[in-house]
Each structure stands twice: as C-alpha cells, then as structure tokens.
Amino acid sequence: MDTGFVDLDILITRIRHPQSKVYFLDAVKAYKAGALRGALTSAWVALVYDLIAKYRELSAMGDAAATAFLQAWDNATVTGDIPKLLQLEGGILEDATANTQVVNRIARTHLDRLREDRHLCAHPAFSAEADLFSPSPELVRLHLVNAVDLVLSQEPLQGKAIFELYDVDVQSPGFPTDYERILDYVDQRYLARVRAQNVRNFGTVLAKSLLKGVPAQWEPLHRKIIPSLVAVRERAADAWPDISLAIVRLMDNLEPANRPRAIAFIAAFPDFWPQLQEPTRTALQATIDNADPAALSDYRILAGVTVPQFRAALVPLIAGLNRENLAAAIASQPLAELWPRAVEHYKASGSWRGSEVNFSDLITPFAGRLSRQQLDQLLDAVIDNGQNWDAAETDTLLLGVLRNAAPGDRPTHDARNRFYQHVRRVRRADKYEDVLTFLQSDGWTLPPLEQPVDD
C-alpha cells in the first residue's frame, strides 16, 4: 500500500468513535514529532479501545459473542485483574476475527503486524538485538493508515451472530407478518449491519430452510422465511448472484423427499426454473404428474399451481382433494386457487356445528387475503344455507374475516344489501348487529326493506 500521499489529518476525520479519535490523535502527534515508538504504542491503544467500543454496540444489538467478551473485560476492570486484562487485550484480534467477526482474516494479518511491532516498541526485552527496535517512518505511517482503514473508520457490522439473532427473532411475536413490512424489517435490522460474506451465508441459510427443512424450528414459518429471502434478493443485490449459485446447487442435489419443497420454492422464486439442470426439472415435473390427491401428504406441492409449467397437472389435483385434505392444504398455505373449493364446501355445510368447523378450517385461514369478489361469495354462502346463518358462531367468525380485509377489498354494496335483506327476513338482524355496524363503517347505509319483516 502506498501511504506516502495519505494526509494523516484527513485520516483522523474518518474515525467513527470520538474517543478513538482522541487516542489516535496522540499517535499522529507522536509520529509528527518523530517519536515513532510512541506513535505505534498509541495506535495500538486506539485500536483496542475502538474494538471494545464496537463490541458495546454489537452487544446492544444482541450479539452474544460481544457480550461474553465484554463481561470478562468489565469484570477484570472492576476487580483490577491486570493479568486478565492483558490476556484479553492480547487475544482481542483473534476474538474479533473468529467470534464477533468485526475483523476479517486479511485485516487481521495486517493488524497482527501492528501488535507485534507495538510489542517491540513498548517492551525492549522482546528484541533479541542489543539496540532498541526503531521503526521507520514509512512503517509507522503504514500501521496508522491500516488501523483507520481496517477498524477505526468501519461500522461495527455483525458477523455470524446474525443467525442466532434471526433464529430467535423470526420465532417471536415481534417479527412482522405483513409481506412488505418483512422486507423493510429484514433489510434494516439484518442486512444493513452485516458483513458482505455473512449476507451471502444468511441468504443461503434461508434458502436451505425452505428447500431442506433445516433448522426444524423454522418449518412452520415459511410465510416469514420467503419474504426474508426476497429481502436479501432485492436489498442486497450484490450478494444475490453468489446466493443464486448456491441455491441452484442445492436444488440440483436435493433428495427426492424434498422435491415438494423445491416445487414450492420455484413458485416463490420462478426465475430459478430455467437455471436448473434438465434432470432436476424432469424430476420435479414428474413429482407433480404422479401425485395422488388421496395420498397427498406434503401440501407444499400445491403452491406450484402458480407456475405455468406445473399448473395443468395441479389444477385437477386440487379438484380431487376431499374435505380433510383440502383443510390440511389450506392450513399449510391458503392459496387463492384453493378458495373456490373452500367456499363451496362451506356453503354446503350440513349442520350448525359442521358449519362452524368448516368456517374455522376452510374460511378463517384466508383472512386478510380475500378480494372483494371473494368476500361477496362468502356473504352469499352464509345466507344461502340455514345451517350457516343460524349457527351460533357464524356472526363472530364472519366479523373476524371482515375486519382483516383491506379497506379497498370489503364486500360490494350489492352483496351487503343481499346479506342485510336476508338477515332481516329471517329475524337475525340482532345476531348480526356487529357485522352490520362494521359494514356501515365505510359509508354503506342500510337499504330499505324489500318486504315486511313478518312475511
């Protein structure tokens, strides 16, 4: 590295932490005064202080490795345990490389040289020569530039701790569920503060979860994992080509048992289909073609209905699902293509209790996903069958679905009018009072009765 034209005063302005800047300024002053051994000693002090400051920021973000190191450091400081502090200081570069990954391995090589030269300057006994070690101005300047470029000017980016943090976070109720909010959340909380290599690893781990079901605790969370991976693709575009290559390798070498996962993955990321080897595409297509609706156990395969290459075989497969398989498929993923069968089964409910079970199993999972037309179909399915509109829980279940609809997707006024006229005719307006009140909240008004209530 040519450091001869680096302005040290400008170099100082790049240092992030104010106190690190103060310590580094001592090194620059010593260098300018010709006290080269003192300059290296001060540069090392600034470096160690800055690493500790970065550890405190990482600890605040939940990095367990940073927290563990700080606990040892702070305990030794409080008790005045000088040997322990010296031990921790001597191992901080190794810890920053292997555990927190604040420093990469190439940077560590340069910083190890700073540490060794600092030892020669501060401890004359470290030199086998009779004369004291006297670093050249060029060597000192190189160390000063490296300290700033490699550590003091850098953000405290997370390393492998991202996986532990995400693992806990994605299973918590605080992780968002809305698709767009997940994109922003993953970008801001994870991608913006993570080293590039770890972003690539993070994306590969997310894909491996979807394709191989590991770790097991993420299995029921695919609706969060998929948009998390989309966030990596859209918000960390530089890392995506390497991640894509890793994903293609995973898919081309999947075990047969995981092929339904691959089909669901293609549905979420269709751009991967042409990248797969021909035998892989053949195996996935045959998995769908040979599926038996009566024996279906992995309902992720149905997600492929949105893929043109799979749709022709999956539409009749969906049509052949019985009520139990349909409910299981909806529980796995409430695909829009499953809705017509779901509302058809609900409309044909044969008892009050059966109606409530059908609503809970077949309708409620679609809450928040239904269009205006589909909500019209639901209101009509309620009033078309006495087992539905007269079931004890229908009003509560229906209100829950309506409240989850986006304002622009609420039922049409015509469907609301039909619903209101029916519940008045059958003397159930009081039962559906909360539903009717909610339907009026966006400006719809109750229409005049078409016929007397007593008819």
ZAVODO-106460 format. One line per 2 residues: number of its first residue (from 1); for each residue x, y, z of C-alpha. Coordinates in Angstrom, 3 decimals. Each point is the difference from the previous one (the first is absolute). Layout:
N
NUM	X,Y,Z  ...
! end
This chain:
455
1	0.000,0.000,0.000  1.347,3.427,-0.931
3	-0.542,2.170,3.074  2.311,2.836,-0.919
5	-2.791,2.268,-1.227  -2.491,-0.732,2.761
7	-0.740,3.150,2.006  -0.088,-1.155,3.626
9	-2.138,2.961,1.056  -2.631,-1.020,-2.555
11	0.416,-3.601,1.121  -1.031,1.019,3.518
13	-3.310,1.404,-1.258  -1.014,-3.479,-1.195
15	0.070,-1.494,3.503  -3.515,-0.766,1.242
17	0.334,-0.017,3.786  0.923,3.351,1.662
19	2.188,-1.542,2.721  1.780,-2.212,-2.523
21	0.747,3.173,-1.923  1.570,1.539,3.129
23	2.270,-2.995,0.557  0.942,-0.166,-3.674
25	0.829,3.710,0.022  2.665,-0.793,2.605
27	1.528,-2.447,-2.478  0.013,2.595,-2.797
29	1.566,2.643,2.261  2.715,-2.434,1.040
31	0.640,-0.917,-3.637  0.344,3.658,-1.034
33	2.356,0.639,2.930  2.206,-2.924,-1.036
35	-0.951,-2.168,3.008  -0.627,-3.022,-2.194
37	-0.063,-2.649,2.757  -2.499,2.099,1.925
39	-2.095,0.410,-3.153  -0.360,-3.771,-0.404
41	-0.840,-0.462,3.673  -2.738,2.665,-0.174
43	-1.332,-1.461,-3.250  -0.414,-3.393,1.689
45	-1.801,1.614,2.954  -2.384,1.764,-2.399
47	-0.615,-3.271,-1.842  -0.802,-2.018,3.135
49	-2.229,2.751,1.375  -1.885,0.188,-3.291
51	-0.558,-3.762,-0.087  -1.419,0.123,3.524
53	-2.296,2.858,-1.050  -1.179,-2.032,-3.000
55	-0.626,-2.970,2.291  -2.257,2.175,2.157
57	-2.052,0.970,-3.051  -0.262,-3.625,-1.122
59	-0.934,-1.113,3.508  -2.830,2.533,0.010
61	-1.253,-1.639,-3.223  -0.027,-3.420,1.666
63	3.352,-1.442,-1.088  0.707,-2.713,2.575
65	3.726,-0.286,-0.862  0.532,3.724,0.531
67	-1.934,-0.132,3.258  2.076,-2.911,1.302
69	3.290,1.779,-0.742  -1.233,3.233,1.611
71	-1.093,-1.799,3.143  3.488,-1.432,0.411
73	1.580,3.385,-0.799  -2.233,2.001,2.342
75	0.356,-2.520,2.844  3.795,0.142,-0.270
77	-0.152,3.801,-0.085  -2.151,0.204,3.137
79	2.195,-2.433,1.952  3.245,1.480,-1.292
81	1.082,-3.344,-1.449  2.920,1.246,-2.108
83	1.164,-3.459,-1.206  -3.535,-0.736,-1.241
85	-0.221,3.350,-1.772  3.344,-0.620,-1.683
87	-1.187,-3.436,-1.065  -3.214,1.415,-1.476
89	1.878,2.807,-1.741  2.457,-2.484,-1.466
91	-2.824,-2.141,-1.381  -2.359,2.731,-1.178
93	1.014,-0.245,-3.669  -0.586,-3.748,0.008
95	-3.373,0.485,1.707  -0.966,2.780,-2.434
97	0.811,-2.316,-2.901  -1.351,-3.349,1.181
99	-2.925,0.949,2.254  -1.519,3.430,-0.711
101	1.537,0.190,-3.492  0.504,3.744,0.347
103	3.373,-0.554,-1.685  0.472,-2.191,-3.063
105	2.973,-2.332,-0.385  1.910,2.172,-2.443
107	-0.354,3.012,2.274  1.139,-2.080,2.943
109	3.255,-0.816,-1.780  0.818,3.710,-0.297
111	-1.135,0.769,3.555  2.032,-2.868,1.427
113	3.072,1.712,-1.437  -0.992,3.218,1.793
115	-0.323,-1.921,3.255  3.388,-1.674,-0.434
117	1.730,3.285,-0.843  -1.740,1.697,2.923
119	1.372,-2.714,2.313  3.533,0.619,-1.326
121	-0.464,3.711,0.675  -1.548,-0.291,3.468
123	2.005,-2.981,1.269  3.707,0.187,-0.859
125	0.534,-3.538,1.313  -2.003,-1.263,-3.002
127	2.933,0.889,-2.268  2.975,-2.326,-0.168
129	2.171,2.814,-1.250  2.048,2.166,2.319
131	-1.517,3.164,-1.437  -3.609,1.010,0.569
133	-2.392,-0.688,-2.851  -0.338,3.169,-2.053
135	-2.825,-0.106,-2.574  0.370,2.017,-3.175
137	-2.343,2.927,-0.670  -1.406,-1.904,-2.991
139	-0.838,-3.027,2.162  -1.696,2.126,2.652
141	-1.995,1.871,-2.613  -1.108,-3.305,-1.527
143	-1.235,-1.228,3.391  -1.862,3.257,0.619
145	-1.778,-0.220,-3.348  -0.842,-3.681,0.515
147	-1.420,0.639,3.477  -2.421,2.580,-1.399
149	-0.839,-1.752,-3.264  -0.543,-3.438,1.526
151	-1.622,0.813,3.354  -0.360,3.575,1.228
153	-1.972,1.241,-3.020  -2.217,-3.091,-0.282
155	-3.559,-0.582,1.188  -0.344,-2.770,2.615
157	-1.536,-2.489,-2.414  -1.454,-3.215,1.343
159	1.600,-3.307,-0.855  -1.325,-3.487,0.570
161	-2.145,1.313,2.876  -2.582,0.908,-2.648
163	-1.131,-3.630,-0.095  -0.574,-0.238,3.751
165	-1.801,3.357,0.063  -2.220,-0.855,-2.961
167	-0.785,-3.452,1.398  -1.417,1.483,3.204
169	-1.608,2.953,-1.764  -1.875,-1.858,-2.746
171	-1.646,-2.244,2.608  -1.104,2.958,2.138
173	-3.338,1.850,-0.183  1.950,3.199,-0.673
175	1.073,-1.140,-3.484  -2.343,1.658,-2.540
177	-2.418,-2.090,-2.039  -0.890,2.454,-2.783
179	2.039,-0.759,-3.131  1.206,3.538,-0.707
181	0.788,0.673,3.637  2.147,-3.143,0.137
183	2.063,1.299,-2.924  0.722,3.282,1.773
185	0.531,-1.659,3.364  2.528,-2.574,-1.219
187	1.819,2.652,-2.018  0.308,2.453,2.885
189	0.551,-2.438,2.854  2.278,-2.536,-1.696
191	1.294,0.856,-3.455  1.052,3.594,0.689
193	2.307,-0.960,2.880  1.498,-3.296,-1.160
195	3.259,-0.779,-1.755  -0.320,-0.856,-3.705
197	1.172,-3.589,0.481  -2.566,-0.544,2.716
199	-2.769,1.404,-2.204  0.848,-2.720,-2.534
201	-0.014,-2.627,2.729  -3.259,1.382,1.402
203	-1.743,-0.271,-3.379  1.243,-3.551,-0.474
205	-1.222,-1.010,3.458  -3.467,1.415,-0.753
207	-0.141,-1.914,-3.287  1.204,-3.180,1.671
209	-2.816,0.330,2.518  -2.593,0.149,-2.790
211	1.580,-2.804,-2.008  1.135,-2.424,2.708
213	-1.999,0.871,3.121  2.969,0.957,2.172
215	0.015,1.243,2.656  -3.143,-1.858,1.033
217	-1.397,2.886,2.042  -0.416,2.070,-3.184
219	-2.273,-2.572,-1.645  -3.311,1.745,0.810
221	1.428,3.443,-0.824  0.291,-0.148,-3.809
223	-2.277,3.059,-0.322  2.717,1.964,1.811
225	3.017,-1.784,-1.488  -1.033,0.569,-3.628
227	-0.284,3.817,0.242  3.205,0.022,2.062
229	1.783,-1.610,-2.943  -1.730,2.410,-2.384
231	1.426,2.827,2.136  3.484,-1.433,-0.540
233	-0.601,-0.164,-3.764  -1.377,3.533,-0.263
235	1.940,1.862,2.695  3.393,-1.758,-0.267
237	0.240,-0.339,-3.762  3.805,-0.231,-0.021
239	-0.139,-3.220,2.003  -2.855,-1.604,-1.961
241	2.013,-1.511,-2.900  2.107,-2.060,2.423
243	-3.102,-0.962,1.970  -1.766,-1.037,-3.214
245	2.829,-2.326,-0.953  -0.155,-1.629,3.430
247	-3.781,-0.407,-0.287  0.236,-1.613,-3.441
249	2.563,-2.472,1.339  -2.311,-0.800,2.907
251	-2.963,-0.625,-2.291  1.941,-2.098,-2.491
253	1.123,-2.280,2.834  -3.206,-0.225,2.047
255	-1.144,-3.308,1.396  -3.282,-1.283,-1.541
257	-1.864,0.589,3.267  0.713,3.744,-0.281
259	-1.298,0.446,-3.553  -3.377,1.397,1.165
261	2.012,2.673,1.822  1.820,0.788,-3.235
263	-3.322,0.355,-1.823  -1.228,2.456,2.637
265	3.321,1.839,-0.239  -0.357,0.332,-3.781
267	-3.485,1.425,0.565  1.516,2.724,2.208
269	3.122,0.492,-2.159  -0.937,-1.019,-3.577
271	3.226,1.414,-1.463  1.825,-3.082,1.250
273	-1.915,-2.424,-2.244  2.073,0.596,-3.175
275	3.242,-0.121,2.027  -0.559,-3.596,1.123
277	1.519,-3.000,-1.704  -2.351,-1.842,-2.372
279	-0.153,-3.154,2.189  -1.024,2.187,2.952
281	-2.831,1.604,-1.979  -1.112,-3.439,-1.198
283	-0.095,-1.369,3.556  -2.021,2.971,1.292
285	-2.511,-0.234,-2.844  -0.396,-3.753,0.527
287	-0.527,0.539,3.733  -3.049,2.101,-0.855
289	-1.273,-2.181,-2.836  0.060,-3.107,2.190
291	-1.545,1.567,3.110  -3.151,-1.699,1.330
293	-2.485,2.367,1.729  -1.135,-2.806,2.322
295	3.552,-0.750,1.119  1.337,3.550,0.068
297	1.901,0.770,3.201  2.291,2.911,-0.878
299	-2.323,2.794,-1.063  2.830,2.360,-0.888
301	-0.146,-1.559,-3.451  -3.274,1.862,-0.648
303	1.788,3.366,0.107  1.329,-0.908,-3.449
305	-3.436,0.695,-1.490  1.191,3.579,-0.629
307	2.841,-1.282,-2.222  -1.048,-0.422,-3.664
309	1.997,-3.229,-0.374  -1.812,-1.594,2.955
311	-3.504,1.465,-0.203  -1.577,-2.448,-2.447
313	0.769,-2.954,2.289  -0.777,1.732,3.305
315	-3.448,1.418,-0.829  -1.604,-3.490,-0.221
317	1.993,-1.067,3.059  -1.603,2.825,2.001
319	-3.416,-0.918,-1.398  0.472,-3.564,1.265
321	0.691,0.931,3.633  -2.582,-1.215,2.491
323	-1.136,2.199,2.854  2.693,-1.181,2.454
325	2.810,0.368,-2.517  -1.320,3.381,-1.058
327	0.020,1.229,3.606  3.549,-1.297,0.471
329	1.118,1.700,-3.218  -1.541,3.303,1.065
331	1.639,-0.260,3.414  3.342,-0.512,-1.739
333	-0.485,2.971,-2.317  -3.304,1.734,-0.839
335	0.579,0.257,-3.732  -2.461,2.038,-2.027
337	-0.587,-3.069,-2.192  -1.373,-1.854,3.047
339	-2.654,2.615,0.745  -2.710,-1.173,-2.446
341	0.076,-3.509,1.517  0.070,1.457,3.524
343	-3.032,2.267,-0.408  -1.844,-2.788,-1.862
345	0.498,-2.401,2.922  -1.036,2.669,2.503
347	-3.112,0.894,-1.980  -1.091,-3.650,0.113
349	0.417,-0.416,3.785  -2.445,-2.572,1.330
351	-0.345,1.049,3.647  0.533,2.968,2.304
353	3.064,-1.538,1.571  1.276,-1.132,-3.392
355	-0.469,3.542,-1.290  2.131,1.442,2.809
357	2.728,-2.579,-0.547  -0.042,0.620,-3.744
359	0.284,3.754,0.541  2.925,-0.395,2.408
361	1.835,-2.550,-2.144  -0.793,1.167,-3.515
363	-0.790,3.737,0.183  1.847,1.580,2.930
365	3.512,-0.865,-1.309  -0.718,2.278,-2.977
367	-0.594,3.036,2.259  1.911,2.994,-1.307
369	0.431,-1.616,-3.443  -3.504,0.207,-1.469
371	-0.996,2.303,-2.829  -3.268,1.918,-0.195
373	-1.489,-2.646,-2.292  1.017,-2.796,2.383
375	-1.548,1.805,2.972  -3.189,0.369,-2.051
377	0.078,-3.767,-0.490  0.436,-0.500,3.734
379	-2.999,2.198,0.910  -2.114,-1.879,-2.536
381	1.190,-3.358,1.371  -1.135,1.070,3.482
383	-3.528,0.990,-1.022  -0.532,-2.825,-2.509
385	0.037,-2.720,2.667  -1.984,0.034,3.234
387	2.659,-2.153,1.666  2.398,2.877,-0.613
389	-1.936,3.145,0.867  -1.655,-1.622,3.019
391	3.179,-1.550,1.497  0.863,1.579,3.349
393	3.556,1.079,-0.872  -0.503,1.165,-3.591
395	-0.407,3.686,0.871  3.232,0.050,2.029
397	1.961,-1.980,-2.583  -1.281,2.161,-2.856
399	0.825,3.238,1.812  3.566,-1.209,0.534
401	0.498,-0.587,-3.721  -1.595,3.324,-0.973
403	2.173,1.965,2.417  3.129,-1.496,-1.563
405	-0.951,1.150,-3.494  1.769,2.986,-1.495
407	-2.319,3.046,-0.284  0.027,-0.286,-3.790
409	-0.906,-3.690,0.104  -3.164,0.134,2.086
411	-3.189,-1.534,-1.460  -1.929,1.856,-2.689
413	-3.096,1.941,0.972  -2.138,-2.455,-1.980
415	1.290,-2.927,2.063  -0.528,1.938,3.227
417	-3.536,0.861,-1.063  -0.778,-3.673,-0.668
419	1.462,-0.975,3.349  -1.968,2.648,1.899
421	-3.298,-0.796,-1.713  0.432,-3.682,0.857
423	0.887,0.388,3.694  -2.976,2.351,0.427
425	-2.381,-2.457,-1.695  1.146,-2.865,2.240
427	-0.035,2.232,3.108  3.768,-0.235,0.614
429	0.851,3.705,-0.274  0.709,0.162,3.740
431	2.374,-2.971,-0.249  1.922,1.706,-2.798
433	-0.139,3.503,1.476  3.807,0.260,0.393
435	0.521,-1.239,-3.554  -2.457,2.530,-1.392
437	1.527,2.796,2.050  3.443,-0.833,-1.366
439	-1.302,-0.150,-3.587  -1.394,3.532,0.465
441	3.367,1.356,1.214  1.161,0.912,-3.515
443	-3.134,1.890,-1.050  -2.429,-2.763,-1.004
445	-3.484,0.588,1.360  -2.729,-2.494,0.751
447	-2.411,-0.259,-2.955  -3.792,0.152,0.355
449	-1.607,-3.372,0.661  -1.262,-1.755,-3.108
451	-2.868,-1.564,1.869  -1.459,0.091,3.480
453	1.935,-1.821,2.693  -3.055,-2.129,0.826
455	-0.231,-1.522,-3.519
! end
